[in-house]
């Protein structure tokens, strides 16, 4: 299976997880933790991170990169894999990191770092492609 198709599948699964987690928040979590604002803030932010990473994975499906250069192929694999792994971290964070203790949000932090790393590698790949096209047109 191509990595971009895996991004699409993971993105759709995470989007479904976002909708399911929203219903969980509405029906079960909110009534039971109405006065625990920090816990509610933590789980709601992780709920939104699921939406963010789902959308990024889905959008990455249509992103085409030039894979003729081995270095660019490695960068492509890296940014796509980071998106997938970030999705897994955000899903785990939704399930585990709403204790009301702000210091222990390692899963959320790791997911955010992986998301930013993915975007950085994507931008690097796009910059290389742009410079390569510019160089070809000048020659």
C-alpha positions in Angstrom: 0.0 0.0 0.0 1.3 3.4 -0.9 2.0 5.8 2.0 -0.4 8.5 0.7 -3.3 6.0 0.7 -2.4 5.0 4.3 -2.5 8.8 5.1 -6.0 8.9 3.7 -7.2 5.8 5.6 -5.7 6.9 8.9 -7.1 10.4 8.3 -10.6 9.0 7.7 -10.3 6.8 10.8 -9.2 9.8 12.9 -12.0 11.9 11.5 -14.5 9.2 12.6 -12.7 9.1 15.9 -13.2 12.9 16.2 -17.0 12.5 15.6 -17.2 9.6 18.1 -15.1 11.4 20.7 -17.4 14.5 20.3 -20.4 12.3 21.2 -18.5 10.9 24.1 -17.7 14.4 25.4 -21.3 15.5 25.0 -23.1 12.4 26.4 -20.7 11.0 29.1 -17.7 13.2 29.9 -19.3 16.6 30.3 -22.1 15.6 32.7 -19.7 13.7 34.9 -17.0 16.4 35.0 -19.1 19.6 34.8 -17.1 21.4 37.6 -13.6 20.1 36.6 -12.6 22.8 34.2 -9.0 21.7 33.7 -10.0 18.1 32.8 -12.6 19.4 30.4 -10.1 21.8 28.8 -7.5 19.0 28.4 -9.9 16.5 26.8 -11.5 19.1 24.5 -8.1 20.3 23.3 -7.2 16.7 22.5 -10.5 16.3 20.7 -9.6 19.2 18.5 -6.1 17.8 17.9 -7.8 14.7 16.5 -9.6 16.9 14.0 -6.3 18.8 13.1 -4.3 15.6 12.4 -7.2 13.9 10.6 -7.5 16.8 8.2 -3.7 17.0 7.7 -3.6 13.2 6.9 -6.5 13.5 4.5 -5.1 16.5 2.7 -1.7 14.8 2.4 -3.3 12.1 0.3 -3.6 14.5 -2.7 -0.1 16.0 -2.2 2.2 14.9 -5.0 5.9 15.1 -4.5 8.8 14.5 -6.9 10.3 11.2 -5.9 13.0 10.9 -8.5 15.7 12.1 -6.1 16.4 9.6 -3.3 16.8 12.4 -0.7 13.3 13.7 -1.6 11.8 10.2 -1.4 13.2 9.9 2.1 11.8 13.2 3.1 8.4 12.3 1.6 8.4 9.0 3.7 9.4 10.9 6.8 6.7 13.6 6.7 4.0 11.2 5.8 5.0 8.8 8.6 5.2 11.6 11.1 1.6 12.5 10.3 0.4 9.0 10.8 2.3 8.5 14.1 1.2 11.9 15.3 -2.4 10.8 14.8 -1.8 7.7 17.0 -0.3 9.9 19.7 -3.2 12.3 19.6 -5.7 9.5 19.8 -3.9 8.0 22.8 -3.7 11.4 24.4 -7.5 11.8 24.0 -8.0 8.5 25.9 -5.3 9.1 28.6 -4.4 12.7 29.1 -7.3 14.4 30.9 -6.4 13.9 34.5 -6.4 17.5 35.4 -2.6 17.5 35.8 -1.1 19.8 33.2 2.5 18.6 33.6 2.0 15.1 32.4 0.9 15.6 28.8 3.7 13.7 27.1 1.5 12.1 24.4 0.0 15.5 23.4 3.4 17.1 23.3 4.9 14.3 21.2 1.9 14.5 18.8 2.4 18.2 18.4 6.2 17.8 17.8 5.6 15.1 15.2 3.0 17.3 13.5 5.4 20.3 13.3 8.2 18.0 12.2 6.0 16.6 9.4 5.2 20.2 8.3 8.9 21.1 8.4 9.9 18.1 6.2 7.0 18.8 3.8 8.2 22.4 3.4 11.8 21.2 2.9 10.6 18.9 0.2 8.6 21.6 -1.5 11.6 24.0 -1.3 13.8 21.4 -2.9 11.3 20.8 -5.7 10.9 24.6 -6.3 14.6 25.1 -6.5 15.0 22.2 -8.8 12.3 23.5 -11.2 13.9 27.0 -11.0 17.3 25.5 -11.9 15.9 23.5 -14.8 14.1 26.5 -16.3 17.3 28.6 -16.1 19.4 26.0 -17.9 
